[in-house]
Amino acid sequence: MEPETLESAMKRSISEVLEKMFFVPVDFPNTSEHDWADLCRPRKFMIAKLDFKGPFAGYFLFFLPEEMTSSLAAGFLGQDEQHVTMEHRADTVKEIVNMIAGNMFSILDNHALFNLEIPVMVEGSDMEEAFSGLNEGIFVPVQTVDSSLGLRLVVH
């Protein structure tokens, strides 16, 4: 699959999921992953990884600033932010990457079968490795009103 086709489907899926499901307007700045990582480095992130197999295989890494996760989880779960736990926040981040991936594969070919694994949180030393994978796969930086997030797709 051509990288341009994958990137286009990623952007469309990110827009559809975040704007329609979470009411978060997004823009796609023309920023390199290296510049994006430098800008975001001071922030704490929650990172979810989703492996998949199908007509092609690989994984997604979804980078979401920690400060966004409480409000997203509260809205998604229909709870007050004060009642949102770290587990709720992690589950919401994993669900977002799951929705983006499933939607993206539907955009690419709604007849193809993809097996999405259960998303997992990237933690500890694996977080730095996730950030240091510059130039691996396709990276889409995303700008919201208040923050920056990102999605990487690596195809094996």
Sine and cosine of phi, psi and omega as CSV:
sin_phi,cos_phi,sin_psi,cos_psi,sin_omega,cos_omega
0.00,0.00,0.69,-0.73,-0.03,-1.00
-0.93,0.37,0.68,-0.73,0.02,-1.00
-0.83,0.55,-0.59,0.81,-0.01,-1.00
-0.91,0.42,-0.62,0.78,0.03,-1.00
-0.91,0.42,-0.69,0.72,0.02,-1.00
-0.90,0.44,-0.70,0.71,-0.01,-1.00
-0.89,0.46,-0.67,0.74,0.02,-1.00
-0.88,0.48,-0.70,0.72,0.02,-1.00
-0.92,0.40,-0.60,0.80,0.05,-1.00
-0.88,0.48,-0.75,0.67,-0.03,-1.00
-0.88,0.47,-0.70,0.71,0.00,-1.00
-0.89,0.46,-0.69,0.73,-0.01,-1.00
-0.92,0.40,-0.69,0.73,0.04,-1.00
-0.84,0.54,-0.74,0.68,0.01,-1.00
-0.86,0.51,-0.76,0.65,-0.06,-1.00
-0.88,0.47,-0.71,0.70,-0.05,-1.00
-0.94,0.34,-0.78,0.63,-0.08,-1.00
-0.94,0.33,-0.63,0.78,-0.04,-1.00
-0.97,0.23,-0.67,0.75,-0.08,-1.00
-1.00,0.09,-0.63,0.78,-0.08,-1.00
-1.00,0.01,-0.50,0.87,-0.10,-0.99
-0.85,-0.52,0.00,1.00,0.04,-1.00
0.83,0.56,0.63,0.77,0.02,-1.00
-0.93,-0.38,0.95,-0.31,0.05,-1.00
-0.93,0.37,0.63,-0.77,-0.04,-1.00
-0.79,-0.61,0.39,-0.92,0.11,-0.99
-0.67,-0.74,0.39,-0.92,-0.03,-1.00
-0.89,-0.46,1.00,-0.05,-0.03,-1.00
-0.93,0.36,0.44,-0.90,0.04,-1.00
-1.00,0.05,0.94,0.33,-0.07,-1.00
-0.87,-0.49,0.70,-0.71,0.07,-1.00
-0.94,0.33,0.37,-0.93,0.03,-1.00
-0.89,0.46,-0.61,0.80,0.01,-1.00
-0.88,0.48,-0.74,0.68,0.03,-1.00
-0.90,0.43,-0.65,0.76,0.03,-1.00
-0.87,0.50,-0.73,0.68,-0.02,-1.00
-0.88,0.47,-0.64,0.77,0.03,-1.00
-0.89,0.45,-0.66,0.75,0.02,-1.00
-0.92,0.40,-0.57,0.82,-0.12,-0.99
-1.00,-0.05,-0.22,0.98,-0.12,-0.99
-0.78,0.62,-0.64,0.77,-0.02,-1.00
-0.92,0.38,-0.32,0.95,-0.05,-1.00
-1.00,0.08,0.39,-0.92,0.14,-0.99
-1.00,-0.03,0.69,-0.73,-0.03,-1.00
-0.87,-0.50,0.45,-0.89,0.25,-0.97
-0.95,-0.31,0.73,-0.68,-0.05,-1.00
-0.82,-0.57,0.80,-0.60,0.06,-1.00
-0.93,-0.37,0.62,-0.79,0.03,-1.00
-0.88,-0.47,0.70,-0.71,0.02,-1.00
-0.75,-0.66,0.91,-0.41,0.08,-1.00
-1.00,0.07,0.49,-0.87,0.03,-1.00
-0.53,-0.85,0.38,-0.93,0.09,-1.00
-0.68,-0.73,0.46,-0.89,0.01,-1.00
0.19,-0.98,-0.61,-0.79,0.08,-1.00
-0.83,0.56,-0.42,0.91,0.22,-0.98
-0.57,-0.82,0.33,-0.95,-0.09,-1.00
-0.80,-0.61,0.34,-0.94,0.03,-1.00
0.25,-0.97,-0.52,-0.86,0.02,-1.00
-0.44,-0.90,0.35,-0.94,0.11,-0.99
-0.94,-0.35,0.55,-0.83,0.23,-0.97
-0.84,-0.54,0.83,-0.56,-0.01,-1.00
-0.93,-0.38,0.88,-0.48,-0.05,-1.00
-0.97,-0.22,0.90,-0.45,-0.03,-1.00
-0.77,-0.64,0.82,-0.57,0.02,-1.00
-0.86,0.52,0.69,-0.72,-0.03,-1.00
-0.82,0.57,-0.58,0.81,-0.06,-1.00
-0.91,0.40,-0.32,0.95,0.03,-1.00
-1.00,0.08,-0.34,0.94,-0.20,-0.98
-0.94,0.34,-0.54,0.84,-0.02,-1.00
-0.90,0.43,-0.75,0.66,-0.04,-1.00
-0.93,0.36,-0.62,0.79,0.04,-1.00
-0.90,0.45,-0.71,0.71,0.00,-1.00
-0.90,0.44,-0.68,0.73,0.00,-1.00
-0.87,0.50,-0.73,0.68,0.01,-1.00
-0.90,0.43,-0.66,0.75,-0.03,-1.00
-0.92,0.39,-0.64,0.77,-0.05,-1.00
-1.00,-0.02,-0.15,0.99,-0.02,-1.00
0.94,0.35,0.61,0.79,-0.01,-1.00
-0.85,-0.53,0.26,-0.96,0.15,-0.99
-0.96,0.28,0.56,-0.83,-0.01,-1.00
-0.83,0.56,-0.57,0.82,-0.05,-1.00
-0.91,0.42,-0.32,0.95,0.00,-1.00
-0.99,-0.14,0.02,1.00,-0.02,-1.00
-0.99,0.14,0.81,-0.59,0.01,-1.00
-1.00,-0.08,0.17,-0.99,0.07,-1.00
-0.88,0.47,-0.57,0.82,0.04,-1.00
-0.91,0.42,-0.66,0.75,0.07,-1.00
-0.86,0.51,-0.69,0.73,-0.02,-1.00
-0.90,0.44,-0.72,0.70,0.01,-1.00
-0.90,0.44,-0.68,0.74,0.01,-1.00
-0.88,0.47,-0.61,0.80,0.01,-1.00
-0.93,0.38,-0.68,0.73,0.03,-1.00
-0.87,0.49,-0.69,0.73,0.02,-1.00
-0.91,0.42,-0.62,0.78,0.01,-1.00
-0.93,0.37,-0.60,0.80,0.03,-1.00
-0.89,0.47,-0.74,0.68,-0.01,-1.00
-0.90,0.43,-0.58,0.82,0.05,-1.00
-0.89,0.45,-0.70,0.71,0.01,-1.00
-0.91,0.41,-0.67,0.74,0.00,-1.00
-0.89,0.46,-0.71,0.70,-0.02,-1.00
-0.90,0.45,-0.77,0.64,-0.01,-1.00
-0.87,0.50,-0.67,0.74,0.03,-1.00
-0.91,0.41,-0.66,0.75,-0.01,-1.00
-0.88,0.47,-0.69,0.72,0.01,-1.00
-0.91,0.41,-0.56,0.83,0.07,-1.00
-0.91,0.41,-0.62,0.78,0.05,-1.00
-0.90,0.44,-0.67,0.74,-0.04,-1.00
-0.93,0.38,-0.71,0.70,-0.04,-1.00
-0.25,-0.97,0.97,-0.23,-0.09,-1.00
-0.97,0.26,0.05,1.00,0.07,-1.00
-0.95,-0.31,-0.23,0.97,-0.01,-1.00
-0.96,0.27,0.55,-0.84,0.01,-1.00
-0.97,-0.25,0.84,-0.55,0.07,-1.00
-0.87,-0.50,0.67,-0.74,0.08,-1.00
-0.99,-0.17,0.94,-0.34,0.03,-1.00
-1.00,-0.04,0.82,-0.57,0.07,-1.00
-0.96,0.29,0.11,-0.99,0.07,-1.00
-0.97,0.24,0.82,-0.58,0.00,-1.00
-0.89,0.46,0.53,-0.85,0.04,-1.00
-0.78,-0.62,0.43,-0.91,0.07,-1.00
-1.00,0.09,0.65,-0.76,0.08,-1.00
-1.00,-0.02,0.80,-0.60,-0.08,-1.00
-0.68,-0.73,0.21,-0.98,0.09,-1.00
0.87,0.50,-0.68,-0.73,-0.06,-1.00
-0.92,0.39,-0.36,0.93,0.04,-1.00
-0.92,0.39,-0.38,0.92,0.02,-1.00
-0.91,0.41,-0.70,0.71,0.01,-1.00
-0.90,0.44,-0.62,0.79,0.05,-1.00
-0.89,0.45,-0.63,0.78,0.03,-1.00
-0.89,0.47,-0.64,0.77,0.02,-1.00
-0.96,0.27,-0.45,0.89,-0.09,-1.00
-1.00,0.01,0.07,1.00,-0.01,-1.00
-0.98,0.19,0.62,0.78,-0.02,-1.00
-0.82,0.58,0.64,-0.76,0.05,-1.00
0.93,0.37,0.21,0.98,0.08,-1.00
-0.99,-0.16,0.85,-0.53,0.03,-1.00
0.95,0.32,-0.43,-0.90,-0.02,-1.00
-0.93,-0.36,0.80,-0.60,0.02,-1.00
-0.90,-0.43,0.75,-0.66,0.03,-1.00
-0.88,-0.47,0.94,-0.33,0.12,-0.99
-0.98,0.22,0.60,-0.80,-0.06,-1.00
-0.77,-0.63,0.74,-0.67,0.05,-1.00
-0.94,-0.34,0.77,-0.64,0.12,-0.99
-0.95,-0.31,-0.04,-1.00,0.01,-1.00
-0.86,0.51,-0.66,0.75,-0.13,-0.99
-0.95,-0.31,-0.21,0.98,-0.20,-0.98
-0.39,-0.92,0.00,-1.00,0.07,-1.00
-0.81,-0.59,0.66,-0.75,0.08,-1.00
-0.68,-0.73,0.02,-1.00,-0.03,-1.00
-0.39,-0.92,0.35,-0.94,0.04,-1.00
-0.70,-0.71,0.79,-0.62,0.07,-1.00
-0.90,-0.43,0.66,-0.75,0.10,-0.99
-0.87,-0.49,0.83,-0.56,0.07,-1.00
-0.89,-0.46,0.82,-0.57,0.02,-1.00
-0.95,-0.30,0.76,-0.66,0.00,-1.00
-0.99,0.11,0.00,0.00,0.00,0.00
